[in-house]
Amino acid sequence: MNASAEPNDSALHDRVRDEGFAFVHGEEMRGLIEHAGRLSDLDAFVASWNALEPDTYLAATGRFRRRRHATYAASRFGRVEPRPHQAHYQTLAYNSLQGDIERWFAPVLEEIAHGPTMLAILEYCHDFFGGLSPEIAQWHIEVHQFRIEATAGAAGEPTPEGRHRDGVDYVLVLLIDRENIASGTTTIHSPEGRPLGEFTLTEPFDAALVHDPRVFHGVTPVTPTDPGKASHRDVLVVTFRQATG
């Protein structure tokens, strides 16, 4: 990366603070993450999306996606540390489809959850989000690996609940891979429904950084570019919220 393309964390802070979100091109985001840690297991990290498990809770509503989940914690000045596997929980106020229930998903594979790429991503988020909210002493962190698949007869739904907030403080949405996929445009809206921006994650490490209490976000359904071939959209979603209790 040349000097003119050096990551500018300060400008990103300003955008998220002023607008509630920022889109980051993959080259810049990868550079930012590499400043936080090594990506020495990146190939294995990307390949782990091939081992995701079906989301049985979503299947109950007639929809389909694959995912894995992991939980971490960090203090203001400490390192990000894994926590024992636990349920993912959202209230109905934030998830009208599956709120107010504990959802137990397959855990992120141990070697991926503890690997250098995942930890570099989390340490970057810890530094970035911590800089936006230095008053938060303890973070609860969740990681979600998602694969959305689409066929000629059934569009994939990255956000089946529609425009939403996650009920956290900050969100990173990081594109890992997309194969034979059209659309999948991320939309950002004010709480009153006013459009604030839209962008499509198309290249590895393309990312969205979101201040969740301020804006709603969603992703349009995806369809296969070539209906005769397999298609998928792989993303990593990381959420940070102030720990309670």
Secondary structure as GFF3:
##gff-version 3
##sequence-region A 1 245
A	DSSP	three_ten_helix	3	5	.	.	.	ID=ss1
A	DSSP	alpha_helix	9	19	.	.	.	ID=ss2
A	DSSP	beta_strand	21	24	.	.	.	ID=ss3
A	DSSP	alpha_helix	26	36	.	.	.	ID=ss4
A	DSSP	alpha_helix	42	47	.	.	.	ID=ss5
A	DSSP	three_ten_helix	48	51	.	.	.	ID=ss6
A	DSSP	beta_strand	53	54	.	.	.	ID=ss7
A	DSSP	alpha_helix	56	59	.	.	.	ID=ss8
A	DSSP	beta_strand	66	75	.	.	.	ID=ss9
A	DSSP	beta_strand	81	82	.	.	.	ID=ss10
A	DSSP	beta_strand	88	90	.	.	.	ID=ss11
A	DSSP	beta_strand	101	103	.	.	.	ID=ss12
A	DSSP	alpha_helix	110	113	.	.	.	ID=ss13
A	DSSP	alpha_helix	116	132	.	.	.	ID=ss14
A	DSSP	beta_strand	138	149	.	.	.	ID=ss15
A	DSSP	beta_strand	170	179	.	.	.	ID=ss16
A	DSSP	beta_strand	181	183	.	.	.	ID=ss17
A	DSSP	beta_strand	185	189	.	.	.	ID=ss18
A	DSSP	beta_strand	195	200	.	.	.	ID=ss19
A	DSSP	beta_strand	207	211	.	.	.	ID=ss20
A	DSSP	beta_strand	216	219	.	.	.	ID=ss21
A	DSSP	beta_strand	222	224	.	.	.	ID=ss22
A	DSSP	beta_strand	232	242	.	.	.	ID=ss23
###
